[in-house]
């Protein structure tokens, strides 16, 4: 389920349940529908259990419990105030959260919930037991279309999903490493600063093209592959140079007789494809040896790297971006980065990463985006002189 589909499902669910809410007769259908329709759980009756017995001074029942994500739910009717005490069968006065906490002591330690949700069909109050003195997060049903992501903990088995995402990330990193090593073999002077600078730029461009293809920024999800597929190994260098030139040229400035396969690619601003002396190596027909273009006037200027602490912070915030994206395995990058559907935690992760990068380069937090770009281009021009 994509983010757009999930947002629509949350809206429809909220509209259908508006004004409904009888604890004894509608609780189960409410939660089963929420899990299946909004969060895509295929067999919700296997995911959530109802009326789990606990033995206090008498037999009581936990309204709903989700073992796999450690969530306990205390459900009330629509006319109940989640913050107000309710008289219990033993005469005590407890609000729904206090009632749920009383059940915990009778559960096995392995069954203790991480999350306690109290709900009256109009509101969800979410308590994190890792923060026992914290205030609950309050989610209103009518706002579910915009806030459904705050309930993802109901279905998130983070460890397994994160493990799969990390495996993909590691494999992708290994693949880029292999590409880097293989390309380096194609250069004559493998240890020169200009070779390494050119190769780094080339790898960044290749990774961007693969990302753009997957994210739907190119004409199709196989556009980059299909373009190169038409060329033999000995033609890759010229094919890539032509593609990079096209990506760096605004549509209005392009040759009107440009080949159709190249004309379909969009303009990529920002200068990524405009640096001099960064053309790829020349493959022979078997791809075993090559020579590179060099600019006699080019010289390498080693920039001062950010402090190790700043680098660690950048790495930490970058990992947070990956973690946020891992929460939405069914969404494409195009969905994740759509301005209207971008998950708040992903947006925050990028904002934290932006701040970390700005701090590493000594930029003021008050600098505008245009000012940051201008300063970065100054640094980039120094490196490509």
C-alpha positions as CSV (number, residue, x, y, z in Angstrom):
1,X,0.0,0.0,0.0
2,X,1.5,3.4,-1.0
3,X,1.3,6.5,1.2
4,X,-1.3,8.0,-1.0
5,X,-3.5,4.8,-0.8
6,X,-2.9,4.7,3.0
7,X,-3.9,8.3,3.4
8,X,-7.1,7.8,1.5
9,X,-7.9,4.6,3.5
10,X,-7.4,6.5,6.7
11,X,-9.7,9.3,5.5
12,X,-12.4,6.7,4.5
13,X,-12.1,4.9,7.8
14,X,-12.5,8.1,9.9
15,X,-15.5,9.1,7.9
16,X,-17.2,5.7,8.3
17,X,-16.6,5.6,12.0
18,X,-17.5,9.2,12.8
19,X,-20.2,9.2,15.5
20,X,-20.1,5.5,16.1
21,X,-18.7,3.8,19.2
22,X,-20.4,1.2,21.4
23,X,-17.7,-0.6,23.5
24,X,-19.2,-4.0,23.7
25,X,-20.7,-4.3,20.2
26,X,-18.3,-2.4,17.9
27,X,-14.8,-2.5,19.4
28,X,-13.6,-5.6,17.6
29,X,-14.8,-4.5,14.2
30,X,-13.3,-1.1,14.8
31,X,-9.8,-2.4,15.4
32,X,-10.0,-5.2,12.8
33,X,-11.0,-2.6,10.2
34,X,-8.3,-0.2,11.2
35,X,-5.6,-2.8,10.9
36,X,-6.7,-4.3,7.6
37,X,-8.0,-1.2,5.8
38,X,-5.5,1.5,6.9
39,X,-2.4,-0.6,7.7
40,X,-2.8,-3.4,5.3
41,X,-2.7,-6.3,7.7
42,X,-3.9,-9.3,5.7
43,X,-5.3,-11.4,8.5
44,X,-6.0,-8.9,11.3
45,X,-7.8,-11.6,13.4
46,X,-4.4,-13.3,13.7
47,X,-2.7,-10.1,14.6
48,X,-4.8,-8.8,17.4
49,X,-6.5,-10.8,20.3
50,X,-9.6,-9.6,22.2
51,X,-10.8,-10.2,25.7
52,X,-7.5,-11.6,27.1
53,X,-8.1,-12.9,30.6
54,X,-6.1,-11.6,33.6
55,X,-6.7,-12.5,37.2
56,X,-6.9,-9.7,39.7
57,X,-9.1,-10.2,42.7
58,X,-11.5,-11.4,40.1
59,X,-11.2,-12.4,36.5
60,X,-10.9,-9.4,34.2
61,X,-10.3,-9.0,30.5
62,X,-7.9,-6.9,28.5
63,X,-10.0,-5.4,25.7
64,X,-7.4,-5.9,23.0
65,X,-3.8,-7.0,22.8
66,X,-1.2,-7.1,19.9
67,X,1.5,-9.5,21.0
68,X,3.9,-9.0,18.0
69,X,4.2,-5.3,18.6
70,X,3.6,-5.3,22.4
71,X,0.5,-3.1,22.4
72,X,-2.3,-3.2,25.0
73,X,-5.6,-1.5,24.2
74,X,-8.2,-0.3,26.7
75,X,-11.4,0.5,24.7
76,X,-14.2,2.7,25.9
77,X,-17.5,3.8,24.4
78,X,-17.7,7.1,22.5
79,X,-19.4,8.9,25.4
80,X,-16.5,8.2,27.9
81,X,-13.8,10.7,28.8
82,X,-10.4,9.0,28.5
83,X,-9.0,11.3,31.2
84,X,-11.8,10.8,33.7
85,X,-11.9,8.1,36.4
86,X,-14.5,5.3,36.0
87,X,-15.8,3.2,38.8
88,X,-14.5,-0.3,38.6
89,X,-16.3,-3.5,39.8
90,X,-14.3,-3.4,43.0
91,X,-15.5,0.1,43.8
92,X,-12.2,1.8,42.9
93,X,-12.0,4.8,40.6
94,X,-9.5,4.5,37.7
95,X,-9.1,6.2,34.4
96,X,-8.6,3.9,31.4
97,X,-4.8,4.2,31.5
98,X,-4.7,3.3,35.2
99,X,-7.0,0.4,34.5
100,X,-4.7,-0.9,31.8
101,X,-1.6,-0.5,34.0
102,X,-3.3,-2.6,36.7
103,X,-3.4,-5.5,34.2
104,X,0.3,-5.4,33.5
105,X,1.4,-6.9,36.8
106,X,-0.6,-10.0,36.2
107,X,1.1,-10.6,32.8
108,X,4.3,-12.6,32.1
109,X,7.2,-10.3,31.7
110,X,7.5,-11.2,28.0
111,X,4.0,-10.0,27.5
112,X,4.5,-6.6,29.1
113,X,3.4,-3.9,26.6
114,X,5.6,-1.2,25.2
115,X,2.6,0.8,24.2
116,X,-0.8,1.3,26.0
117,X,-3.6,2.8,23.9
118,X,-6.8,4.0,25.4
119,X,-9.5,4.8,22.9
120,X,-13.1,5.9,22.9
121,X,-13.7,5.8,19.1
122,X,-13.2,9.5,18.9
123,X,-9.7,9.7,20.2
124,X,-6.6,7.5,20.6
125,X,-4.4,8.3,23.7
126,X,-1.0,6.6,23.2
127,X,1.3,6.0,26.2
128,X,4.9,4.9,25.9
129,X,5.9,2.7,28.9
130,X,9.5,3.6,28.2
131,X,8.5,7.1,29.2
132,X,6.3,6.4,32.2
133,X,6.0,10.0,33.3
134,X,5.3,11.4,29.9
135,X,2.1,12.8,28.6
136,X,0.1,10.7,26.1
137,X,0.2,11.3,22.4
138,X,-3.4,12.2,21.5
139,X,-4.7,11.4,18.0
140,X,-8.2,12.5,17.0
141,X,-10.2,10.2,14.6
142,X,-11.3,13.1,12.3
143,X,-7.6,13.9,11.8
144,X,-6.6,10.3,11.0
145,X,-6.0,11.1,7.3
146,X,-3.0,13.3,8.3
147,X,-2.0,11.5,11.5
148,X,-2.4,7.8,10.7
149,X,1.4,7.4,10.6
150,X,1.5,8.1,14.4
151,X,-0.2,4.7,14.9
152,X,2.2,2.7,12.8
153,X,3.7,1.2,15.9
154,X,0.5,-1.0,15.9
155,X,1.9,-3.0,13.0
156,X,5.7,-2.2,13.0
157,X,7.9,-5.2,13.6
158,X,10.9,-3.0,13.3
159,X,13.7,-5.5,13.8
160,X,12.7,-7.8,10.9
161,X,11.9,-4.9,8.5
162,X,15.1,-3.1,9.5
163,X,17.1,-6.3,9.0
164,X,15.8,-6.7,5.5
165,X,16.5,-3.0,4.7
166,X,20.0,-3.2,6.1
167,X,20.7,-6.3,4.0
168,X,19.6,-4.3,0.9
169,X,21.7,-1.3,2.0
170,X,24.8,-3.5,2.6
171,X,24.4,-5.2,-0.8
172,X,24.0,-1.9,-2.5
173,X,27.1,-0.5,-0.8
174,X,29.0,-3.6,-1.8
175,X,27.8,-3.2,-5.4
176,X,28.9,0.5,-5.5
177,X,32.3,-0.6,-4.1
178,X,32.7,-3.2,-6.9
179,X,31.8,-0.6,-9.5
180,X,34.3,1.9,-8.0
181,X,37.1,-0.7,-8.0
182,X,36.4,-1.9,-11.6
183,X,36.2,1.7,-12.9
184,X,39.5,2.6,-11.1
185,X,41.2,-0.1,-13.1
186,X,40.3,1.7,-16.3
187,X,42.4,4.8,-15.5
188,X,46.0,5.1,-16.3
189,X,47.2,7.1,-13.3
190,X,45.2,5.4,-10.6
191,X,46.8,7.3,-7.6
192,X,46.5,10.8,-8.9
193,X,44.2,13.2,-7.1
194,X,42.5,14.1,-10.4
195,X,41.8,10.5,-11.1
196,X,40.2,10.0,-7.7
197,X,38.2,13.2,-8.0
198,X,36.9,12.3,-11.4
199,X,36.0,8.8,-10.3
200,X,34.2,10.0,-7.3
201,X,32.1,12.4,-9.4
202,X,31.4,9.6,-11.9
203,X,30.2,7.2,-9.2
204,X,28.0,9.9,-7.7
205,X,26.5,10.5,-11.1
206,X,25.9,6.8,-11.7
207,X,24.2,6.3,-8.3
208,X,22.0,9.4,-9.0
209,X,20.9,7.9,-12.3
210,X,20.0,4.6,-10.7
211,X,18.1,6.5,-7.9
212,X,16.3,8.7,-10.4
213,X,15.3,5.6,-12.4
214,X,13.9,3.9,-9.4
215,X,12.2,7.1,-8.0
216,X,10.4,7.8,-11.3
217,X,12.4,10.9,-12.1
218,X,13.4,9.5,-15.4
219,X,11.0,8.7,-18.2
220,X,10.6,5.1,-16.9
221,X,11.9,2.8,-14.2
222,X,14.2,1.2,-16.7
223,X,15.2,4.4,-18.7
224,X,18.9,4.4,-17.7
225,X,19.3,0.7,-18.2
226,X,17.5,0.8,-21.6
227,X,19.7,3.7,-22.7
228,X,23.0,1.9,-22.0
229,X,21.7,-1.5,-23.2
230,X,21.9,-0.1,-26.8
231,X,25.7,0.4,-26.5
232,X,28.6,-2.0,-26.5
233,X,31.2,-1.7,-23.7
234,X,33.6,0.2,-25.9
235,X,30.9,2.8,-26.5
236,X,29.9,3.4,-22.8
237,X,32.2,6.3,-22.3
238,X,30.8,8.4,-25.2
239,X,27.2,7.3,-24.3
240,X,27.6,8.4,-20.7
241,X,29.2,11.7,-21.7
242,X,26.3,12.4,-24.1
243,X,23.8,11.5,-21.4
244,X,25.5,13.7,-18.8
245,X,25.6,16.6,-21.2
246,X,21.9,16.3,-21.9
247,X,21.0,16.0,-18.1
248,X,23.0,19.3,-17.6
249,X,21.2,21.1,-20.4
250,X,17.8,22.9,-19.9
251,X,15.1,21.7,-22.2
252,X,14.9,25.0,-24.0
253,X,18.6,25.0,-24.8
254,X,18.8,21.5,-26.3
255,X,19.4,20.5,-29.8
256,X,15.9,20.2,-31.4
257,X,17.2,17.2,-33.4
258,X,18.5,15.4,-30.4
259,X,18.1,11.6,-30.5
260,X,14.7,10.5,-29.1
261,X,16.3,8.3,-26.4
262,X,18.3,11.2,-25.0
263,X,15.6,13.9,-25.5
264,X,13.3,12.0,-23.1
265,X,15.6,12.6,-20.1
266,X,14.9,15.6,-17.8
267,X,17.1,18.5,-17.0
268,X,18.9,18.1,-13.7
269,X,19.9,21.5,-12.2
270,X,22.4,22.0,-9.5
271,X,25.6,21.4,-11.5
272,X,25.9,17.7,-10.7
273,X,26.5,16.9,-14.4
274,X,28.3,20.1,-15.3
275,X,31.8,19.7,-13.7
276,X,34.8,19.8,-15.9
277,X,37.5,17.1,-16.0
278,X,35.2,14.4,-14.7
279,X,34.4,12.4,-17.8
280,X,34.4,8.6,-17.3
281,X,37.2,6.4,-18.4
282,X,37.5,5.0,-21.9
283,X,36.4,1.4,-22.0
284,X,37.9,-0.9,-24.7
285,X,35.6,-3.4,-26.4
286,X,36.2,-5.9,-23.7
287,X,36.2,-3.3,-20.9
288,X,39.6,-4.4,-19.7
289,X,41.7,-1.2,-20.2
290,X,41.1,2.5,-20.8
291,X,42.4,6.0,-20.8
292,X,40.9,9.1,-19.3
293,X,40.5,12.6,-20.4
294,X,42.6,15.1,-18.5
295,X,42.5,18.8,-18.2
296,X,46.1,20.0,-18.1
297,X,45.1,23.1,-16.2
298,X,43.1,21.1,-13.6
299,X,44.6,20.8,-10.2
300,X,43.4,19.1,-7.0
301,X,42.6,21.1,-4.0
302,X,42.0,19.0,-0.9
303,X,39.2,20.6,1.1
304,X,39.4,20.6,4.8
305,X,37.2,17.7,6.0
306,X,34.7,18.3,8.7
307,X,35.7,17.3,12.3
308,X,35.2,13.6,13.1
309,X,32.4,14.6,15.5
310,X,30.6,16.4,12.7
311,X,31.0,13.4,10.4
312,X,29.6,11.1,13.1
313,X,26.6,13.4,13.4
314,X,26.0,13.4,9.7
315,X,26.3,9.6,9.6
316,X,23.8,9.3,12.5
317,X,21.2,11.6,10.9
318,X,21.7,9.9,7.5
319,X,20.9,6.5,9.2
320,X,17.8,8.1,10.7
321,X,16.6,8.9,7.2
322,X,17.1,5.3,6.2
323,X,15.2,4.2,9.4
324,X,12.3,6.5,8.6
325,X,12.1,5.2,5.0
326,X,12.2,1.6,6.3
327,X,8.9,2.2,8.0
328,X,7.1,2.4,4.6
329,X,8.3,-0.7,2.7
330,X,5.4,-0.5,0.2
331,X,5.9,3.1,-0.8
332,X,8.1,4.2,-3.7
333,X,10.7,7.0,-3.3
334,X,8.3,9.2,-5.3
335,X,5.6,8.6,-2.8
336,X,7.9,9.2,0.2
337,X,9.2,12.5,-1.2
338,X,5.9,13.8,-2.4
339,X,5.4,17.1,-0.6
340,X,1.8,16.2,0.2
341,X,2.4,12.7,1.6
342,X,6.0,12.8,2.9
343,X,5.9,11.2,6.4
344,X,6.7,13.7,9.2
345,X,9.4,11.5,10.7
346,X,11.2,11.4,7.3
347,X,10.9,15.1,7.0
348,X,12.3,15.6,10.5
349,X,15.1,13.2,9.7
350,X,16.1,15.2,6.6
351,X,15.9,18.5,8.6
352,X,18.2,17.0,11.2
353,X,20.6,15.9,8.5
354,X,20.5,19.3,6.8
355,X,21.4,21.0,10.1
356,X,24.2,18.5,10.7
357,X,25.7,19.2,7.2
358,X,25.4,22.9,7.7
359,X,27.1,22.8,11.0
360,X,29.9,20.7,9.5
361,X,30.5,23.4,6.9
362,X,30.2,26.2,9.3
363,X,27.0,27.6,7.8
364,X,24.7,29.6,9.9
365,X,21.3,28.0,10.6
366,X,19.8,31.4,9.5
367,X,21.2,31.0,6.0
368,X,18.7,30.7,3.2
369,X,18.7,27.7,0.8
370,X,20.0,30.0,-1.9
371,X,22.9,31.2,0.3
372,X,23.8,27.7,1.1
373,X,23.8,26.7,-2.5
374,X,26.0,29.7,-3.4
375,X,28.5,28.8,-0.8
376,X,28.6,25.1,-1.8
377,X,29.2,26.1,-5.4
378,X,32.1,28.3,-4.4
379,X,33.6,25.3,-2.7
380,X,32.8,23.1,-5.7
381,X,34.5,25.6,-8.1
382,X,37.6,25.5,-5.9
383,X,37.8,21.8,-6.2
384,X,37.3,21.8,-10.0
385,X,39.6,24.6,-11.0
